[in-house]
Structure formats: structure tokens, C-alpha cells
Amino acid sequence: MEVTAVSDERSANQPKSNEPKSNEPKPNNPKPDNPPAEDPILAERARWSSAADWGKRLGYGFFLGAMVAFFVGLATTFTDFWGWLMFGCLLVGSVLLLPAIIIGYAVKAADRHDLGLPSGH
């Protein structure tokens, strides 16, 4: 009977196996106690990525505007107005898209490099 009393005392002092120990991290903790400081390089990369996305949206939007101008001019009398509007939309869209596409690829390449993935070339 003494043996069971000793084993009962040991089990009462030891934490249960399903409870985390005090020095172990809590499982599935959505927010750490001390969140890491934001990496300035990743923040700058996110800003460039956002700028590239906006440039692509605007550039393709101007291309869409050029297409609309073409088809409206085609359906009605194709005057100089529709031609210049189409030309202007194509010009502005190209000026916006060129750096946006290049910057977008640069951000993706930097992300791949950080993850240790091959460059894809």
C-alpha cells in the first residue's frame, strides 16, 4: 500500500501530459506575446508591390479605354476626337504599364530569392 501512496504523490506533483509546461510555447497561439518588429525591407517591398499593382490596374484601364474609344468611333462617325482619345489612352497606358510590370517582376523575384526558390531563368 505504501507504493501506491508514493506513486499518487508523484502523479499529483507532475503536470499532466496534455497540459503544456510553463517553459513550452502555447500551441495554436494566434498572437505571440512579443510580436517581432516589422522588417523595413519587407515593408518597402510591400509598398513597391502595391504601387506596381496600381500601375497595372491603371495601365490596363487605359488600354480598355482605348478599346472603348475605338469601338465607339467605329460604331459612330470615326472623327479625330476618337482617334486622339484612343492614341492618348494607349500612350498613357503604356507609360504606366512599363514600370509597373518591371517592378512587379522585381518584387516577385525578391520574394522567390528570400524563400530560397530558384530564379526561374
N, CA, C and O atoms as CSV, one atom per row, in Angstrom:
chain,resi,resn,atom,element,x,y,z
A,1,MET,N,N,0.805,-1.186,0.000
A,1,MET,CA,C,0.000,0.000,0.000
A,1,MET,C,C,0.854,1.259,0.000
A,1,MET,O,O,0.426,2.294,-0.512
A,2,GLU,N,N,2.011,1.192,0.545
A,2,GLU,CA,C,2.870,2.369,0.561
A,2,GLU,C,C,3.338,2.737,-0.848
A,2,GLU,O,O,3.547,3.912,-1.150
A,3,VAL,N,N,3.494,1.763,-1.678
A,3,VAL,CA,C,3.945,2.020,-3.046
A,3,VAL,C,C,2.909,2.842,-3.796
A,3,VAL,O,O,3.277,3.764,-4.524
A,4,THR,N,N,1.675,2.551,-3.647
A,4,THR,CA,C,0.642,3.321,-4.330
A,4,THR,C,C,0.550,4.744,-3.787
A,4,THR,O,O,0.234,5.673,-4.530
A,5,ALA,N,N,0.816,4.912,-2.534
A,5,ALA,CA,C,0.767,6.254,-1.961
A,5,ALA,C,C,1.889,7.113,-2.532
A,5,ALA,O,O,1.695,8.300,-2.795
A,6,VAL,N,N,3.075,6.506,-2.726
A,6,VAL,CA,C,4.190,7.241,-3.300
A,6,VAL,C,C,3.898,7.579,-4.764
A,6,VAL,O,O,4.175,8.695,-5.204
A,7,SER,N,N,3.350,6.643,-5.512
A,7,SER,CA,C,3.052,6.916,-6.909
A,7,SER,C,C,1.938,7.963,-7.030
A,7,SER,O,O,1.946,8.751,-7.977
A,8,ASP,N,N,0.989,7.989,-6.100
A,8,ASP,CA,C,-0.053,9.016,-6.134
A,8,ASP,C,C,0.528,10.393,-5.865
A,8,ASP,O,O,0.096,11.376,-6.468
A,9,GLU,N,N,1.517,10.479,-4.952
A,9,GLU,CA,C,2.143,11.762,-4.659
A,9,GLU,C,C,2.934,12.263,-5.868
A,9,GLU,O,O,2.901,13.458,-6.164
A,10,ARG,N,N,3.643,11.378,-6.570
A,10,ARG,CA,C,4.409,11.774,-7.753
A,10,ARG,C,C,3.482,12.264,-8.869
A,10,ARG,O,O,3.760,13.269,-9.524
A,11,SER,N,N,2.407,11.561,-9.072
A,11,SER,CA,C,1.500,11.964,-10.138
A,11,SER,C,C,0.791,13.269,-9.796
A,11,SER,O,O,0.424,14.017,-10.703
A,12,ALA,N,N,0.592,13.559,-8.532
A,12,ALA,CA,C,-0.050,14.812,-8.145
A,12,ALA,C,C,0.894,15.992,-8.345
A,12,ALA,O,O,0.437,17.097,-8.640
A,13,ASN,N,N,2.205,15.782,-8.192
A,13,ASN,CA,C,3.173,16.858,-8.353
A,13,ASN,C,C,3.551,17.105,-9.806
A,13,ASN,O,O,3.970,18.213,-10.142
A,14,GLN,N,N,3.419,16.124,-10.666
A,14,GLN,CA,C,3.809,16.273,-12.060
A,14,GLN,C,C,2.626,16.787,-12.879
A,14,GLN,O,O,1.483,16.398,-12.639
A,15,PRO,N,N,2.904,17.665,-13.848
A,15,PRO,CA,C,1.796,18.134,-14.695
A,15,PRO,C,C,1.310,17.008,-15.593
A,15,PRO,O,O,2.060,16.090,-15.925
A,16,LYS,N,N,0.070,17.094,-15.973
A,16,LYS,CA,C,-0.488,16.082,-16.862
A,16,LYS,C,C,0.168,16.221,-18.223
A,16,LYS,O,O,0.639,17.300,-18.584
A,17,SER,N,N,0.199,15.140,-18.973
A,17,SER,CA,C,0.918,15.134,-20.248
A,17,SER,C,C,0.255,16.035,-21.293
A,17,SER,O,O,0.943,16.528,-22.187
A,18,ASN,N,N,-1.049,16.263,-21.209
A,18,ASN,CA,C,-1.692,17.094,-22.217
A,18,ASN,C,C,-1.626,18.583,-21.877
A,18,ASN,O,O,-1.994,19.405,-22.717
A,19,GLU,N,N,-1.175,18.960,-20.691
A,19,GLU,CA,C,-1.021,20.364,-20.339
A,19,GLU,C,C,0.368,20.834,-20.759
A,19,GLU,O,O,1.344,20.120,-20.529
A,20,PRO,N,N,0.487,22.023,-21.370
A,20,PRO,CA,C,1.829,22.499,-21.743
A,20,PRO,C,C,2.610,22.895,-20.507
A,20,PRO,O,O,2.063,23.435,-19.545
A,21,LYS,N,N,3.896,22.614,-20.555
A,21,LYS,CA,C,4.766,23.012,-19.444
A,21,LYS,C,C,4.944,24.520,-19.482
A,21,LYS,O,O,4.678,25.153,-20.504
A,22,SER,N,N,5.382,25.084,-18.399
A,22,SER,CA,C,5.470,26.542,-18.313
A,22,SER,C,C,6.516,27.111,-19.275
A,22,SER,O,O,6.362,28.243,-19.735
A,23,ASN,N,N,7.587,26.353,-19.595
A,23,ASN,CA,C,8.607,26.865,-20.482
A,23,ASN,C,C,8.340,26.545,-21.951
A,23,ASN,O,O,9.085,27.002,-22.817
A,24,GLU,N,N,7.297,25.771,-22.252
A,24,GLU,CA,C,6.957,25.449,-23.629
A,24,GLU,C,C,6.010,26.508,-24.180
A,24,GLU,O,O,5.184,27.040,-23.438
A,25,PRO,N,N,6.119,26.826,-25.486
A,25,PRO,CA,C,5.176,27.796,-26.057
A,25,PRO,C,C,3.776,27.210,-26.116
A,25,PRO,O,O,3.599,25.997,-26.230
A,26,LYS,N,N,2.799,28.073,-26.039
A,26,LYS,CA,C,1.415,27.635,-26.095
A,26,LYS,C,C,1.083,27.252,-27.536
A,26,LYS,O,O,1.401,27.998,-28.462
A,27,PRO,N,N,0.450,26.100,-27.731
A,27,PRO,CA,C,0.112,25.702,-29.099
A,27,PRO,C,C,-1.039,26.538,-29.646
A,27,PRO,O,O,-1.930,26.963,-28.910
A,28,ASN,N,N,-0.994,26.765,-30.979
A,28,ASN,CA,C,-2.041,27.494,-31.697
A,28,ASN,C,C,-2.310,28.868,-31.115
A,28,ASN,O,O,-3.456,29.316,-31.075
A,29,ASN,N,N,-1.263,29.537,-30.666
A,29,ASN,CA,C,-1.413,30.885,-30.144
A,29,ASN,C,C,-1.390,31.845,-31.330
A,29,ASN,O,O,-0.342,32.000,-31.957
A,30,PRO,N,N,-2.512,32.499,-31.662
A,30,PRO,CA,C,-2.528,33.339,-32.859
A,30,PRO,C,C,-1.640,34.567,-32.754
A,30,PRO,O,O,-1.101,35.016,-33.765
A,31,LYS,N,N,-1.474,35.120,-31.567
A,31,LYS,CA,C,-0.624,36.293,-31.395
A,31,LYS,C,C,0.482,35.962,-30.398
A,31,LYS,O,O,0.191,35.575,-29.266
A,32,PRO,N,N,1.732,36.104,-30.791
A,32,PRO,CA,C,2.796,35.876,-29.816
A,32,PRO,C,C,2.803,36.992,-28.778
A,32,PRO,O,O,2.293,38.088,-29.010
A,33,ASP,N,N,3.396,36.684,-27.626
A,33,ASP,CA,C,3.450,37.672,-26.553
A,33,ASP,C,C,4.268,38.886,-26.957
A,33,ASP,O,O,3.892,40.017,-26.653
A,34,ASN,N,N,5.384,38.661,-27.640
A,34,ASN,CA,C,6.243,39.742,-28.118
A,34,ASN,C,C,6.305,39.671,-29.637
A,34,ASN,O,O,7.159,38.970,-30.179
A,35,PRO,N,N,5.416,40.384,-30.345
A,35,PRO,CA,C,5.460,40.288,-31.812
A,35,PRO,C,C,6.744,40.884,-32.344
A,35,PRO,O,O,7.222,41.893,-31.825
A,36,PRO,N,N,7.320,40.264,-33.392
A,36,PRO,CA,C,8.566,40.794,-33.942
A,36,PRO,C,C,8.320,42.140,-34.614
A,36,PRO,O,O,7.233,42.407,-35.128
A,37,ALA,N,N,9.334,42.967,-34.601
A,37,ALA,CA,C,9.228,44.265,-35.255
A,37,ALA,C,C,9.118,44.052,-36.765
A,37,ALA,O,O,9.683,43.104,-37.308
A,38,GLU,N,N,8.389,44.937,-37.430
A,38,GLU,CA,C,8.207,44.792,-38.874
A,38,GLU,C,C,9.532,45.026,-39.583
A,38,GLU,O,O,10.255,45.978,-39.290
A,39,ASP,N,N,9.831,44.143,-40.514
A,39,ASP,CA,C,11.063,44.242,-41.279
A,39,ASP,C,C,10.935,45.407,-42.259
A,39,ASP,O,O,10.003,45.423,-43.063
A,40,PRO,N,N,11.845,46.383,-42.214
A,40,PRO,CA,C,11.704,47.539,-43.104
A,40,PRO,C,C,11.854,47.177,-44.581
A,40,PRO,O,O,11.264,47.835,-45.438
A,41,ILE,N,N,12.621,46.159,-44.884
A,41,ILE,CA,C,12.788,45.743,-46.277
A,41,ILE,C,C,11.493,45.128,-46.799
A,41,ILE,O,O,11.083,45.404,-47.926
A,42,LEU,N,N,10.848,44.292,-45.978
A,42,LEU,CA,C,9.581,43.704,-46.404
A,42,LEU,C,C,8.491,44.760,-46.525
A,42,LEU,O,O,7.628,44.671,-47.398
A,43,ALA,N,N,8.529,45.759,-45.649
A,43,ALA,CA,C,7.549,46.840,-45.731
A,43,ALA,C,C,7.752,47.652,-47.009
A,43,ALA,O,O,6.785,48.014,-47.678
A,44,GLU,N,N,8.997,47.933,-47.342
A,44,GLU,CA,C,9.294,48.677,-48.575
A,44,GLU,C,C,8.897,47.856,-49.803
A,44,GLU,O,O,8.370,48.395,-50.776
A,45,ARG,N,N,9.153,46.564,-49.748
A,45,ARG,CA,C,8.776,45.682,-50.859
A,45,ARG,C,C,7.258,45.640,-51.025
A,45,ARG,O,O,6.755,45.605,-52.148
A,46,ALA,N,N,6.536,45.642,-49.916
A,46,ALA,CA,C,5.071,45.654,-49.992
A,46,ALA,C,C,4.565,46.959,-50.606
A,46,ALA,O,O,3.594,46.953,-51.363
A,47,ARG,N,N,5.218,48.074,-50.283
A,47,ARG,CA,C,4.821,49.348,-50.881
A,47,ARG,C,C,5.064,49.343,-52.389
A,47,ARG,O,O,4.226,49.818,-53.156
A,48,TRP,N,N,6.211,48.806,-52.815
A,48,TRP,CA,C,6.508,48.738,-54.252
A,48,TRP,C,C,5.531,47.792,-54.954
A,48,TRP,O,O,5.098,48.053,-56.077
A,49,SER,N,N,5.195,46.704,-54.287
A,49,SER,CA,C,4.245,45.761,-54.871
A,49,SER,C,C,2.870,46.410,-55.037
A,49,SER,O,O,2.202,46.220,-56.054
A,50,SER,N,N,2.462,47.169,-54.039
A,50,SER,CA,C,1.183,47.868,-54.129
A,50,SER,C,C,1.203,48.908,-55.246
A,50,SER,O,O,0.228,49.045,-55.985
A,51,ALA,N,N,2.308,49.639,-55.371
A,51,ALA,CA,C,2.422,50.633,-56.444
A,51,ALA,C,C,2.387,49.953,-57.813
A,51,ALA,O,O,1.771,50.464,-58.748
A,52,ALA,N,N,3.046,48.806,-57.927
A,52,ALA,CA,C,3.034,48.075,-59.195
A,52,ALA,C,C,1.636,47.581,-59.526
A,52,ALA,O,O,1.216,47.629,-60.682
A,53,ASP,N,N,0.913,47.106,-58.518
A,53,ASP,CA,C,-0.453,46.649,-58.757
A,53,ASP,C,C,-1.347,47.800,-59.226
A,53,ASP,O,O,-2.146,47.636,-60.148
A,54,TRP,N,N,-1.208,48.960,-58.590
A,54,TRP,CA,C,-1.993,50.123,-59.011
A,54,TRP,C,C,-1.610,50.556,-60.423
A,54,TRP,O,O,-2.481,50.903,-61.221
A,55,GLY,N,N,-0.329,50.538,-60.735
A,55,GLY,CA,C,0.106,50.899,-62.078
A,55,GLY,C,C,-0.458,49.957,-63.127
A,55,GLY,O,O,-0.849,50.391,-64.211
A,56,LYS,N,N,-0.502,48.668,-62.807
A,56,LYS,CA,C,-1.072,47.699,-63.751
A,56,LYS,C,C,-2.569,47.935,-63.932
A,56,LYS,O,O,-3.081,47.895,-65.050
A,57,ARG,N,N,-3.260,48.179,-62.828
A,57,ARG,CA,C,-4.703,48.427,-62.932
A,57,ARG,C,C,-4.992,49.656,-63.786
A,57,ARG,O,O,-5.845,49.625,-64.673
A,58,LEU,N,N,-4.273,50.732,-63.508
A,58,LEU,CA,C,-4.497,51.954,-64.280
A,58,LEU,C,C,-4.086,51.786,-65.740
A,58,LEU,O,O,-4.797,52.225,-66.644
A,59,GLY,N,N,-2.940,51.151,-65.966
A,59,GLY,CA,C,-2.469,50.952,-67.332
A,59,GLY,C,C,-3.424,50.119,-68.157
A,59,GLY,O,O,-3.754,50.483,-69.286
A,60,TYR,N,N,-3.872,49.000,-67.603
A,60,TYR,CA,C,-4.824,48.176,-68.338
A,60,TYR,C,C,-6.171,48.876,-68.463
A,60,TYR,O,O,-6.898,48.660,-69.432
A,61,GLY,N,N,-6.503,49.714,-67.485
A,61,GLY,CA,C,-7.726,50.503,-67.591
A,61,GLY,C,C,-7.664,51.472,-68.758
A,61,GLY,O,O,-8.649,51.646,-69.477
A,62,PHE,N,N,-6.511,52.106,-68.953
A,62,PHE,CA,C,-6.363,52.997,-70.108
A,62,PHE,C,C,-6.392,52.207,-71.417
A,62,PHE,O,O,-6.904,52.702,-72.421
A,63,PHE,N,N,-5.855,50.996,-71.421
A,63,PHE,CA,C,-5.958,50.167,-72.621
A,63,PHE,C,C,-7.426,49.838,-72.912
A,63,PHE,O,O,-7.856,49.842,-74.065
A,64,LEU,N,N,-8.173,49.558,-71.868
A,64,LEU,CA,C,-9.604,49.309,-72.038
A,64,LEU,C,C,-10.292,50.563,-72.580
A,64,LEU,O,O,-11.163,50.479,-73.445
A,65,GLY,N,N,-9.892,51.723,-72.059
A,65,GLY,CA,C,-10.449,52.972,-72.571
A,65,GLY,C,C,-10.144,53.175,-74.048
A,65,GLY,O,O,-10.986,53.680,-74.791
A,66,ALA,N,N,-8.950,52.788,-74.476
A,66,ALA,CA,C,-8.598,52.900,-75.895
A,66,ALA,C,C,-9.462,51.979,-76.739
A,66,ALA,O,O,-9.886,52.349,-77.833
A,67,MET,N,N,-9.722,50.786,-76.234
A,67,MET,CA,C,-10.588,49.860,-76.975
A,67,MET,C,C,-12.009,50.397,-77.066
A,67,MET,O,O,-12.642,50.316,-78.119
A,68,VAL,N,N,-12.506,50.942,-75.968
A,68,VAL,CA,C,-13.855,51.510,-75.972
A,68,VAL,C,C,-13.913,52.676,-76.956
A,68,VAL,O,O,-14.868,52.790,-77.725
A,69,ALA,N,N,-12.896,53.544,-76.937
A,69,ALA,CA,C,-12.871,54.672,-77.867
A,69,ALA,C,C,-12.863,54.187,-79.314
A,69,ALA,O,O,-13.525,54.769,-80.173
A,70,PHE,N,N,-12.113,53.119,-79.581
A,70,PHE,CA,C,-12.072,52.586,-80.942
A,70,PHE,C,C,-13.442,52.081,-81.381
A,70,PHE,O,O,-13.910,52.416,-82.469
A,71,PHE,N,N,-14.086,51.273,-80.533
A,71,PHE,CA,C,-15.365,50.689,-80.929
A,71,PHE,C,C,-16.494,51.713,-80.965
A,71,PHE,O,O,-17.410,51.595,-81.779
A,72,VAL,N,N,-16.439,52.718,-80.090
A,72,VAL,CA,C,-17.432,53.791,-80.169
A,72,VAL,C,C,-17.228,54.586,-81.448
A,72,VAL,O,O,-18.189,54.922,-82.140
A,73,GLY,N,N,-15.980,54.883,-81.758
A,73,GLY,CA,C,-15.699,55.583,-83.007
A,73,GLY,C,C,-16.084,54.764,-84.222
A,73,GLY,O,O,-16.543,55.311,-85.224
A,74,LEU,N,N,-15.902,53.460,-84.138
A,74,LEU,CA,C,-16.268,52.576,-85.249
A,74,LEU,C,C,-17.782,52.525,-85.437
A,74,LEU,O,O,-18.274,52.495,-86.565
A,75,ALA,N,N,-18.514,52.514,-84.327
A,75,ALA,CA,C,-19.972,52.441,-84.393
A,75,ALA,C,C,-20.578,53.769,-84.838
A,75,ALA,O,O,-21.623,53.794,-85.488
A,76,THR,N,N,-19.926,54.854,-84.490
A,76,THR,CA,C,-20.416,56.176,-84.902
A,76,THR,C,C,-19.490,56.690,-86.002
A,76,THR,O,O,-18.805,55.910,-86.664
A,77,THR,N,N,-19.478,57.987,-86.186
A,77,THR,CA,C,-18.537,58.554,-87.162
A,77,THR,C,C,-17.166,58.642,-86.510
A,77,THR,O,O,-17.010,59.259,-85.457
A,78,PHE,N,N,-16.183,58.029,-87.133
A,78,PHE,CA,C,-14.834,57.993,-86.558
A,78,PHE,C,C,-14.160,59.330,-86.836
A,78,PHE,O,O,-13.551,59.533,-87.886
A,79,THR,N,N,-14.283,60.233,-85.871
A,79,THR,CA,C,-13.701,61.568,-86.023
A,79,THR,C,C,-12.319,61.603,-85.399
A,79,THR,O,O,-11.859,60.627,-84.807
A,80,ASP,N,N,-11.665,62.752,-85.542
A,80,ASP,CA,C,-10.340,62.911,-84.941
A,80,ASP,C,C,-10.375,62.763,-83.411
A,80,ASP,O,O,-9.413,62.298,-82.800
A,81,PHE,N,N,-11.482,63.159,-82.817
A,81,PHE,CA,C,-11.602,63.050,-81.356
A,81,PHE,C,C,-11.389,61.623,-80.888
A,81,PHE,O,O,-10.618,61.384,-79.958
A,82,TRP,N,N,-12.064,60.673,-81.523
A,82,TRP,CA,C,-11.940,59.270,-81.109
A,82,TRP,C,C,-10.531,58.748,-81.374
A,82,TRP,O,O,-10.002,57.962,-80.588
A,83,GLY,N,N,-9.938,59.171,-82.449
A,83,GLY,CA,C,-8.566,58.753,-82.749
A,83,GLY,C,C,-7.568,59.280,-81.729
A,83,GLY,O,O,-6.711,58.537,-81.251
A,84,TRP,N,N,-7.679,60.573,-81.394
A,84,TRP,CA,C,-6.769,61.145,-80.402
A,84,TRP,C,C,-7.018,60.585,-79.006
A,84,TRP,O,O,-6.085,60.392,-78.227
A,85,LEU,N,N,-8.290,60.326,-78.699
A,85,LEU,CA,C,-8.601,59.720,-77.399
A,85,LEU,C,C,-7.990,58.323,-77.301
A,85,LEU,O,O,-7.416,57.950,-76.278
A,86,MET,N,N,-8.126,57.570,-78.374
A,86,MET,CA,C,-7.541,56.228,-78.402
A,86,MET,C,C,-6.017,56.301,-78.303
A,86,MET,O,O,-5.404,55.546,-77.549
A,87,PHE,N,N,-5.417,57.199,-79.054
A,87,PHE,CA,C,-3.965,57.370,-79.015
A,87,PHE,C,C,-3.495,57.782,-77.624
A,87,PHE,O,O,-2.509,57.246,-77.118
A,88,GLY,N,N,-4.191,58.724,-77.008
A,88,GLY,CA,C,-3.822,59.175,-75.666
A,88,GLY,C,C,-3.940,58.064,-74.635
A,88,GLY,O,O,-3.072,57.910,-73.776
A,89,CYS,N,N,-5.017,57.292,-74.722
A,89,CYS,CA,C,-5.193,56.176,-73.777
A,89,CYS,C,C,-4.093,55.131,-73.956
A,89,CYS,O,O,-3.568,54.613,-72.971
A,90,LEU,N,N,-3.747,54.822,-75.186
A,90,LEU,CA,C,-2.667,53.859,-75.427
A,90,LEU,C,C,-1.327,54.380,-74.920
A,90,LEU,O,O,-0.536,53.627,-74.353
A,91,LEU,N,N,-1.079,55.664,-75.123
A,91,LEU,CA,C,0.184,56.256,-74.678
A,91,LEU,C,C,0.289,56.260,-73.152
A,91,LEU,O,O,1.298,55.829,-72.593
A,92,VAL,N,N,-0.745,56.745,-72.491
A,92,VAL,CA,C,-0.722,56.801,-71.012
A,92,VAL,C,C,-0.689,55.387,-70.426
A,92,VAL,O,O,0.026,55.131,-69.458
A,93,GLY,N,N,-1.457,54.479,-71.010
A,93,GLY,CA,C,-1.446,53.090,-70.524
A,93,GLY,C,C,-0.077,52.446,-70.656
A,93,GLY,O,O,0.356,51.715,-69.766
A,94,SER,N,N,0.602,52.712,-71.756
A,94,SER,CA,C,1.946,52.151,-71.954
A,94,SER,C,C,2.949,52.740,-70.976
A,94,SER,O,O,3.797,52.028,-70.438
A,95,VAL,N,N,2.846,54.054,-70.750
A,95,VAL,CA,C,3.766,54.711,-69.810
A,95,VAL,C,C,3.559,54.173,-68.391
A,95,VAL,O,O,4.521,54.036,-67.637
A,96,LEU,N,N,2.325,53.872,-68.028
A,96,LEU,CA,C,2.053,53.328,-66.696
A,96,LEU,C,C,2.427,51.850,-66.585
A,96,LEU,O,O,2.931,51.409,-65.552
A,97,LEU,N,N,2.182,51.098,-67.638
A,97,LEU,CA,C,2.418,49.653,-67.581
A,97,LEU,C,C,3.897,49.269,-67.602
A,97,LEU,O,O,4.291,48.303,-66.949
A,98,LEU,N,N,4.699,49.995,-68.325
A,98,LEU,CA,C,6.110,49.619,-68.452
A,98,LEU,C,C,6.797,49.500,-67.091
A,98,LEU,O,O,7.324,48.430,-66.789
A,99,PRO,N,N,6.818,50.532,-66.262
A,99,PRO,CA,C,7.482,50.364,-64.966
A,99,PRO,C,C,6.715,49.447,-64.024
A,99,PRO,O,O,7.319,48.765,-63.196
A,100,ALA,N,N,5.382,49.422,-64.141
A,100,ALA,CA,C,4.599,48.588,-63.228
A,100,ALA,C,C,4.903,47.107,-63.433
A,100,ALA,O,O,5.036,46.361,-62.462
A,101,ILE,N,N,5.011,46.685,-64.669
A,101,ILE,CA,C,5.311,45.275,-64.942
A,101,ILE,C,C,6.723,44.933,-64.497
A,101,ILE,O,O,6.944,43.873,-63.911
A,102,ILE,N,N,7.677,45.807,-64.763
A,102,ILE,CA,C,9.069,45.551,-64.366
A,102,ILE,C,C,9.192,45.488,-62.850
A,102,ILE,O,O,9.846,44.589,-62.321
A,103,ILE,N,N,8.573,46.426,-62.146
A,103,ILE,CA,C,8.637,46.438,-60.682
A,103,ILE,C,C,7.923,45.225,-60.104
A,103,ILE,O,O,8.377,44.646,-59.117
A,104,GLY,N,N,6.806,44.838,-60.715
A,104,GLY,CA,C,6.093,43.648,-60.250
A,104,GLY,C,C,6.947,42.396,-60.351
A,104,GLY,O,O,6.965,41.579,-59.431
A,105,TYR,N,N,7.659,42.241,-61.469
A,105,TYR,CA,C,8.553,41.095,-61.609
A,105,TYR,C,C,9.723,41.174,-60.635
A,105,TYR,O,O,10.172,40.144,-60.132
A,106,ALA,N,N,10.218,42.359,-60.364
A,106,ALA,CA,C,11.327,42.512,-59.413
A,106,ALA,C,C,10.897,42.112,-58.013
A,106,ALA,O,O,11.650,41.451,-57.299
A,107,VAL,N,N,9.697,42.504,-57.614
A,107,VAL,CA,C,9.196,42.146,-56.280
A,107,VAL,C,C,9.007,40.634,-56.181
A,107,VAL,O,O,9.355,40.031,-55.165
A,108,LYS,N,N,8.458,40.020,-57.229
A,108,LYS,CA,C,8.274,38.571,-57.217
A,108,LYS,C,C,9.610,37.848,-57.156
A,108,LYS,O,O,9.739,36.839,-56.463
A,109,ALA,N,N,10.607,38.356,-57.878
A,109,ALA,CA,C,11.940,37.736,-57.855
A,109,ALA,C,C,12.572,37.862,-56.475
A,109,ALA,O,O,13.226,36.929,-56.009
A,110,ALA,N,N,12.387,38.999,-55.816
A,110,ALA,CA,C,12.935,39.178,-54.470
A,110,ALA,C,C,12.253,38.243,-53.483
A,110,ALA,O,O,12.908,37.693,-52.598
A,111,ASP,N,N,10.945,38.056,-53.626
A,111,ASP,CA,C,10.229,37.120,-52.756
A,111,ASP,C,C,10.726,35.691,-52.972
A,111,ASP,O,O,10.925,34.944,-52.013
A,112,ARG,N,N,10.923,35.319,-54.225
A,112,ARG,CA,C,11.424,33.968,-54.515
A,112,ARG,C,C,12.835,33.779,-53.955
A,112,ARG,O,O,13.170,32.711,-53.444
A,113,HIS,N,N,13.649,34.818,-54.056
A,113,HIS,CA,C,15.012,34.737,-53.532
A,113,HIS,C,C,15.005,34.579,-52.011
A,113,HIS,O,O,15.785,33.801,-51.462
A,114,ASP,N,N,14.123,35.315,-51.333
A,114,ASP,CA,C,14.028,35.191,-49.879
A,114,ASP,C,C,13.574,33.804,-49.444
A,114,ASP,O,O,13.992,33.318,-48.393
A,115,LEU,N,N,12.726,33.164,-50.239
A,115,LEU,CA,C,12.233,31.838,-49.909
A,115,LEU,C,C,13.224,30.742,-50.304
A,115,LEU,O,O,13.026,29.575,-49.967
A,116,GLY,N,N,14.287,31.116,-51.014
A,116,GLY,CA,C,15.281,30.136,-51.422
A,116,GLY,C,C,14.873,29.342,-52.647
A,116,GLY,O,O,15.429,28.276,-52.911
A,117,LEU,N,N,13.909,29.848,-53.395
A,117,LEU,CA,C,13.446,29.161,-54.606
A,117,LEU,C,C,14.345,29.560,-55.774
A,117,LEU,O,O,15.005,30.598,-55.721
A,118,PRO,N,N,14.374,28.748,-56.821
A,118,PRO,CA,C,15.186,29.114,-57.990
A,118,PRO,C,C,14.603,30.347,-58.668
A,118,PRO,O,O,13.419,30.651,-58.524
A,119,SER,N,N,15.447,31.044,-59.403
A,119,SER,CA,C,15.031,32.312,-60.018
A,119,SER,C,C,14.037,32.114,-61.155
A,119,SER,O,O,13.328,33.051,-61.524
A,120,GLY,N,N,13.975,30.931,-61.707
A,120,GLY,CA,C,13.056,30.673,-62.808
A,120,GLY,C,C,13.645,30.953,-64.173
A,120,GLY,O,O,12.940,30.890,-65.180
A,121,HIS,N,N,14.922,31.261,-64.216
A,121,HIS,CA,C,15.586,31.529,-65.505
A,121,HIS,C,C,16.481,30.384,-65.870
A,121,HIS,O,O,17.127,30.415,-66.917
